[in-house]
Amino acid sequence: MKKRSRLEGFAEEQTLLSKERTLLSKERTVLTEITVFIAVIALGFGLIRFFEHSQYEAATTYLGIFVILFGVLGILLSIRGYRKYSNEAGSLERSINNSD
């Protein structure tokens, strides 16, 4: 009997470690997405600044603003997705702990 309970404890520990790895992986993915969207925002500012005194100033200004807003929206959606995933993972873990 003692071996079985030790194996069950080991299995539970492995399950928790795998959940932690998955959550850390999701965090890493979100940080990468945020980095990319910050670069997109910088591109928008670069478009506005680079074409500041050209004949297409109005068009590139609008394009730059659109690119900046796209980057901000991307960051917000990334954070929202992470929070949703984190809440679902937390509620799943609580339900597993309560069933034991």
Buried (B, 14 or more C-beta within 10 A) or exposed (E): EEEEEEEEEEEEEEEEEEBEEEBEEBEEBBEEBBEEBBEBBEBBBEBBEEBEEEEEEEEBBEBBBEBBEBBBEBBEEBEEBBEEBBEEBEEEBEEEEEEE
